[in-house]
Amino acid sequence: MAYGGYSYLELNYKPGKDDFVVLLWAKGTVNINNLAEAIAAESSVGTFTKIKTMNERIFKHYRAHVFEIIKTSEDSGFIKIAYPLEHFDQKNVIQFCASVMGNIYGLLEIEELYIMDISFPEKYQRQFKGPIGLEAIRKYVGTEKSRRPHCGTIVKPKVGLTPNEFADVAYKVLANGLDLVKDDENLVDQDFCKWRDRADLVNKAMNRAELETGEKKLYCCNISDSSIERMEKRLDYLHSHGLKLVMLDVFVLGMPATIHMVNMAHRYRMFTHAHRAGFAAVHRSGDGYSFGILEKFYRMFGLDQLHVGTGVGKMDGAPHTIRRFARLARDNEIKASIAEGGLEISKFDKSIAPMMPVASGGLHAGLTEGLFEIFGNDFTMQAGGGVHGHPKGSEAGAKALRAAADAIGEGITLEEKAKTSKELNEELKKFGYVKGYKVRRMLNFFDENADLFEMIVKKQGMSAIRMFDKTFDARGNVSEHHIISKKV
């Protein structure tokens, strides 16, 4: 049935190489076909009624095409919509978001609307420069041969330390094996820890640790601010003092500010580290969109390191979901199923370099093998409480985490490594140890039964995808902190 006098339903349409393709879940008060047409109309050229100003040229060249509907009930289902490249102000991502991810959420007919994935044409992607990238970070740190995971910490407590206290912790962990130390997302320029004082002291501490260890280190300094001018001044200051990495709270900053600051950082050949604080408000919502969509934008924009979840820590996300996010950060071609919440295939243009995925949130050294099964070797693992909560303190926690990272690079188990690292042994005794095969077994089971899970999703809808995320959650309910223990 036509919406507003025009039909957008074209089940024989084949998306072209320059089409955007959107996968979404919808449930409403009308038939799913009507819902699909309403969404396509509102996000492209239509309105609620037939209009005299519409003409054949507009409708032919700029409308959205509903080319597939997977019906789960009369009023719900999965919808695929193709949009022509010409519809969009191609240099302007805000116009794209306002079209495809905007007004449709307010339609009266909609009860649930979740955008699961978007495929971006490679022609569109080529306007972006992409990241400096994963390999450049490895080259700087000196791990391009060992291929071990990078390891870092967030100085804890999140806020409250003075600049001297913060820098003292930074020195201790960097001098004892960590590659990276970072501000937390809510630490910027508070009175108790002024930004410039902290940056100066941590830079000195980092330089001292580099001289003592012979290793290059990174300080992930948070410059996020509501003022573009203040962020620019901070970035200038860090560059003038030789720092190589800057942190941005990208979701709360918004896309325009993120793009501007990434471009400025890259002119200085500085790496950018993206914290995603706030993303879950849309990612976990019944009416929202997947983090995977944001991740594709962030990679095109050029962010070099991005928090993508852990699959085994304290934040939301099952192992198979986080594995897909890790692949979106690194790979040029990513295959998925609807049960994983994605389109069949996503491609990045060859000009868009890989990002370094970051695992952070509720981690400790005992989870390293599980992380390896999800991420492979190419990722940064960050442990805050897992470092500073070591029985012997932050220095021992740093040694434990580095030993765990080295074990992955050496191809041995944590149990073997703990025989030669007393700090790792103590860490495992406190926090527990999940053997990698437990997570691998879970991922293999998901993969081996992919056809069955896809069939279930196509019958039950979005609730089945959310159920899989809980069912295949490697953390289970083994502790009040939702962290895997040795009992798993």
N, C-alpha and C positions, 0 to 999 in steps of 0.2 A: 504493500500500500504506500502511496506517495505521501511525503510529509511536506506541508505547505504548498501543495500543488505540483511537486516535482518528486521524481523517484531517484534515489541514490543507490538502490539495490541492484547490483550487477554481478551475479554469481558466476558469470562466464569471464569476468575481467581478469586479465593476467597482469600483475604489477610489472612495470618496466624498470630498467636499471636506475632511472632517475626519479623513481617514486619513493616517497617515505611510506613505510608500512607500520601500522599501529595495531597492536594486539591488546584488547581490553575485555574486562568482565563487566557485565551490566545486568541489573535486575530492576524491574520497575512495575508500574501500574498498568502497563499496556503490553501488547504482544511484543516479543523480542525483535521481530522484524521492524515494527514501528519504532522501537527504541533505537535500533541501529540507524534507521533513516533519520531520526531526530538528531542523533549525535553527529552523523555525517553532515547534515544540513547546517546545524549550528556552528560546527567547526570549520565550515568552508564558505559556501555562497548563499545558504538558505536562510529562511525565517519561517514564522509560523503560518504564513499565508502566501498565496500566489501574488506576485508583484509585477507591475507594468514595466519596471525598469530592468527586469531580467531579459537577457537575449541569448541567442544560440551560441555566440562566441564565448560568453562568460560561462555558461553551463557546460559547454563542451570542454573547455580548456582548464577551468579552475575548480571544478567541483570535486568533492571526495567520492570515492567509489567503495561501497560495501561489497567486498568480493567473497567473504566467507562468514557463515554464522554456524556455530556449534551450539545447538539448542539443548539446554539441560531441563527446561520446563517451558510452559507457554510464555512466561514473562521473564526468563533469564537465559543467559548463555554467554559464550565467548564470541567476540566479534573481531574481524580483521578488516581494516579500512586502509585504502591506499590514497595518498595525497600527491598530486603532481608538484614537482619542484617549482614550477612557475607560479604556483599559488602564493609562495612565500617571499618576503623581503629577505633574501638569502643571506645578507650580511648581518642580520638582526635576529639573534636567538630569542629575544623577548617577544617579537611578533610571532615567531613560531610557537612559543609556549602559550601565548594568549589565544592562539587559534586552536591548537590541538589539546592543550592541557588547561583550558580556561573556562569559558562560559558553560561548557557542557555539564559541569558539576552542579550547576544551579537549575537545570531543567526540572520542571515539576514532575514529569513522568519517571524520573530517576529515583530509585530507592537505594541502589548500590552502584557505584561506578569506580572501577580500579583499573588504571592503565598499567598493563603488565610489562610491555616492552615496546620499543620503537626501533625500527631499522632506518639508519640514515644513509642516503645515497653517497657513494664515494665522491661524486662531483661536489656535493655540498661539503663534505669533510675537508676537501682540499683547500678551502679558504682558511683553515686553521693550521697553525704551525705544529701543534702537538707538543709532547713533552721533550725536554732534553733527554730524559729517560733513564730506565733501569740500568743499562750497561754503562752509561756515563757515571752514575752513582757508584756502581761497583768499581769502576776504574779509579775513581777518586779515593774510595775507602781502601782499595787494594785487594779485593776479593774476587777479581775476575777469573783467577785460576782455581782457588779453593772451592768457589761456588757455595760456600756455606751461607745459611741465612744471616742477615744482619741482625744484631741484637741491640736493644736500647731500653731506656727507662724514662718514665715520667716522674719527675721529682715530686715526692709526696711529703707532707700533705699537699693537696691540690693548691690551696692558698694558705697564707699565713707566715711562711718563712721570710726572713729578711734577705736582702741581696747577698750578704755574706754567708748566711746559713745555706741558702740555695746553692751558691757557688761551691761551698765546701762539699756538699753532697755530690754535685756534678763532678768535681775533681775525683772524689773517691771512686765513683762508679766507672768513669772513663779511664782512670789509671789502672783499673782492675778488669779490663777486658771489653767493656761495652763500646760500641761504635757510635752511639747516639745518645744524647740526653735532650729532653724537650720540656717546654712549658706545658702545663695543662691548658685545656680549652678556655678556662675561666680565669686565667692569670694573664694580665697584660700590664697595667700601669697603676696598680693600687698604691695608696700612700705607704703601706707597710713594706712594699717591694717595688720601688720605682723602676720603670722599664729600662732606662739608660744605665742606671747603677747595676742592675742585674745583668744586662747584656755585657757591660765592661768586665765585670768580675768573672762571669762564666767564660768569656773569651780568654781571659788570662788563665783560668783554671784548665781550659781545654788545651791551650798552647803548652802548658806545663805537662799535661798528660801525654800529649803527642811527643814531646821531647823525651819523656821517660820511657815510653812504650815503643817508639819508632813507628807508630800507626797513625793514620789520619783519622780524625774524629769530627763529628758533626754536632752542632748545637742548633736545635730546632726552636727558634725564637719567635714567639707569637706577637705579630704586629697588628692583629685584627682590631678594627676600630670603626665607629660610625662616621669618622672623618677620613675621607680619601687623602686629604693633605697630611694628616698625622701619619697615616700608613706610608705615604711616599717618603716623608722625612725619616721615618724609622728604617725603611728599606735603604735609603741613601746612606744612613749612618752605618748599618750593618755592612754594606758593601765597602764603605771607606775604611772599615776596620778589618776587612779580610774574611768575614764570615761567608759561608757558602750555601746556607740553608735558611729558609724563612718559612714560618708557619702561618696558615690562614684558616680561620673558621668559615669554611666556604659556604655552607648551607645558610647560615644566618647572615653572612655578608651579602649573598645574592650573586646572581650571574654577572651583571655588569661590573661590579667592584672586583669580583674574582678575576675576570678576564683582564681588566686593567692592571691589577697588581701582578698577575702571572706574566703578562707581557713586559712589564717594567723589570721584574726579577730576571727574566730571560735575557733582556738586553745587557744585564750585568753578568750573565752566565751563572746565575744563582739558581739552585734547586728550590722547588716549592713543595711543601708538605701540607696536605689537606686533612684537617680534622672535620668530621661531618656532623658535629653537634647539632641536634634539632631535626635531622633527617627522618627520624623514626616517626615523627608526627604525621608525615604523609606516607611513609613506607609501610607502617604497621596498621594504618587506618583502613576501615572498610571502604571509605571514599578517599582515594589517594592515588599514588603511583609508586612504582618499584624504585628502589635505590639503584637498580641496574640502569635505569634511564639516566639518572643523575650521573652515574659513573661514566656512561658514554659521553655525555657532555663534558665532564671534567677532563677526560682523557683528550678529547679534541681541543679543549681550551689550553692544554699543556701542563696540567699539574703532574708533578714527577713522582710524588708519593701520596697514597690515598688510603685512609682507613677503610677497610671493606668488611670488617667483622672477623670472627675467629672460628666459629663452629664448635668451640670447646670452652669458651670463657664465660663471662657473666652477661654478655649482650645477646640479643635475639639473633637467631639464624642457625639453621641446621647445617651439618657438614656439607650436604650436596648443594645447598643454596650458596654457602660461602665459597665453595669450590668454583661455582659458576662466576661469582663476582671476582675471584682471583684471576680466572681466565679472561674475563672482560678487561681487566687491568693490563694483562700481559700479551694475550694472543691476538693475532690478526684475523683469525677465523674461529668463531665460537659456535659450537652446535649445542642445542638444548631441546627440551621437550616441553610441552605445555604443563606437564606435571612439575617441572622445575621453574615454571613461571615465565618462560621465554619463547621467542620465536624460534623456528627450526634452525635458523642460521643467522649470525650477525657477523659483519665484516668491517674491518677498519682498513682505510686506504693505507698503502705502503708508506706514505709520508708521515703517518701517525705512529710515533715510536711507542714502545711499551712503557707503562708506569710500573713503579715498584709498589705492589700491594702491601699494606701494613695490617698486621694482626695485633689488636690492642683491646684490652678490656678483660680484667679478671684472669690474667695469665700468670703462669709460673713455669719454672724449668721443666717440671714433670709433665707438661702438656706438649713438649716440643715434638715428640714423635707423632702425636695426633695432628699437630699443625702441619708437619711435613706431608702426611697423607693427603691433606686437604690442599695445600699450597704448592707442594714440591719444594725445591731449594730456593727459588727466587722470591723471597719476601723478607720483610722486616718484622721481627717479633718484639713487641714492647711490653715489658712487665713493670708495673708500678709497685703495687703491693707485693707482688711475687719477688721483687728485688729487695725492697725496704723492709719486708716482713720476714726476711731470713732470720733464723735464730741468732746468728752472729752479726747481723746488721747489714747495711747497704753494700759494703765492700765484699763481703762473702756472697751476698745475693748476686752481685755483678759477676763474680767468678763462676758461680753456679750456672748463670744464664749463658755466659760465654762458653763454658764447658759443654753445655747442651747443644749450642749452635755448632761448635767444633765437632761434636759427635755426628751430627747430620752430615757435615762436610767430609768426615772420615768414613762414613758409611757403617758406623757401629751403633749399638743400642745405648740408651741412657744407663742401663744397668752395667754395661761394660765400662762406660766412661766414669761412672761413679766409683769404680774401684781405684781410679787414680786421681779423683777429685773429691776431697773430703767435703768441700762446700756443696757440690752437687749431691753428694750422699746425704748430707744434712737437710738439704732442700727437699729431696724426695721423701725423707722420713716425715717432714712436717706437712707437706702439701699433698703427698701421694704421687703416683706415677701411673699414667695410662699408656699401655703399650700400643704402639702404632697399629698393630694388626686389628685391634678392636675397632678403630675408626675406619680402617681399610675394609674390614668385613661389612661394616654398615654401608659404606659407599658402594661396594661391590653388589650387595643385595639390592640397593636402589637401582643400580645400572642393569643388573640381570633381570629385573622385573619391570623395566621401563614401560614395556607395552601394556602390562597389566595396570600400572599406575596411571598411564595416560587414559586408558579406557575408563577407569574409576573417575578421573577428573572430568572427562567428557560427559559422564552421567550425573555426577554430583555437584560439579561446579567449583567455585573458588573455595568453598569450605573444605574440599578434599585437599587442595594444595596446602591450606593452613594446617590441616590435620597431619599431613606428611611432615611438615616442619616441626611439629611437636613429637610425632611418633619417632622420627629419625634424629631427634635431638640427642646428641652424644652425652650431654650432661645428665640427663635423667633428673631424678629428684634426690640426688645422693648427698646434698648438703644444703644448708640454708643459703649459701652463697652461690649455688648453682655452678660449682666448679667440679670437674671430674676428680674423683679420689681414687686411691688405689683399690677401693672395693669394687669399682665398676668392672 
